[in-house]
Amino acid sequence: MRYSQVFSKSSKSHPADAESVNAKFLIQGGFVHQEMAGVYTWLPLGLKVLRKVENIIREELNKLGAQEILMSALQPKENWTTTNRWDAVDVLFKVPSQTGKEYALGPTHEEIVTPLVKSFLSSYRELPLAVYQVQSKFRDELRAKSGVMRGREFGMKDLYSFHATQEDLEAYYEQVKQAYVTIFSRCGMDVKVTEASGGSFTKKFSHEFQIITPAGEDLLIACPKCTFAQNTEVATLKAGEQCSKCGAELIETKGVEVGNIFDLGTRFSEAFEVTFTTESGESKHVLMGCYGIGTTRLVGAIVEASHDDKGIIWPKNVAPFTVHIVALGSKDEAIQATTVTIAEKLYTDLQAQGVEVLFDDRMGMSAGEKFGDADLLGMPVRVVVSEKSLKNNVFEIKLRNSSEATFIDVATAVDQLTQMVKN
């Protein structure tokens, strides 16, 4: 994509009221636009990141045999009264209708998915089954904060599984746990699988998936070498003690929760009378698990965990583009025309190899302005095409996560860059 044609552009400064790093850089870089507190429009660059995150999630969940659906965001009040949560959930958006009825804007979907599965389930032969969706959620947060990490409207992937036995539920729970580690790893993040309380659904432990960052809202006892951690609210271990998984010395740190998984037991299947017939003819309530990932929250957490004072450092798998070509101007019109022609050819040749490229083709911009935008936007590889480099028949290459620049021959640049970004 040519940067001159991108719908949204960067600004010279971040919003004065932006408190978090992700809000500063995502808004300044033109990835998102804030409509009101806790509500954002996702612009072309930001939406590319979000879609890549969502597709990584889809690929890993599909491997587990889960099937994607899309449930209604507008939910009937009756379902919430059935579970006794209409007045118990303080962040529930309640929407009155001119018909006299009331509805809820979905903050979660147990109240929809449970009766939905009931309409199709009868026998143990249909179990286990798992369905998931990627959808906007709505929560009436008293104080929306932390940029896209805590909003009133936000994206979430929620997966629900249904089982005949506790053993089968626990086995699937472990599969999802490992799939989550893979998902976050593919997004370029080291995640801690954090033991936490069971919350309002169950007295058992649940698991949170925490990305370590000073911007985190949760205090953890975590292992620096493996994925083990405990939320301090339920911790049985202390900093300085040995990790129960690998034996390393535990530390106290902060994390951002980007996912969680729960064993729901029969909490919702009992409320909606979701039963199945066993092999022996007995009727039993189905067992449920739920597994969430905040998709928009994850994008914000990636920025919090991967940035410097100049801007975002996108991990390769979720970057809007992997290569950012910067064509610099020249006072000599003939030289500038040659520079642009060579940059254009590099752009089209890389695209032909399947490389995602952002081409800064803007005229009349200084080198400093273009470099500043490149650092702010945070694509993994920057390629500079300039009068100076072309005198030596090379392109200047700089990785966003490195301070050092290198040079590659113009003749072999396409092959080298293709190999670099696809490995």
PyMOL commands that set and color helices and strands:
alter all, ss='L'
color gray80, all
select helices_A, chain A and resi 3-5+21-28+44-63+77-82+110-118+124-126+147-149+166-186+267-271+295-305+333-352+367-377+387-391+413-422
alter helices_A, ss='H'
color red, helices_A
select strands_A, chain A and resi 32-36+39-42+67-68+74-76+93-96+102-105+129-138+153-163+191-196+206-212+218-222+228-231+251-265+275-277+283-285+287-294+307-308+311-312+323-327+357-360+381-385+394-399+405-409
alter strands_A, ss='S'
color yellow, strands_A
deselect
rebuild
show_as cartoon
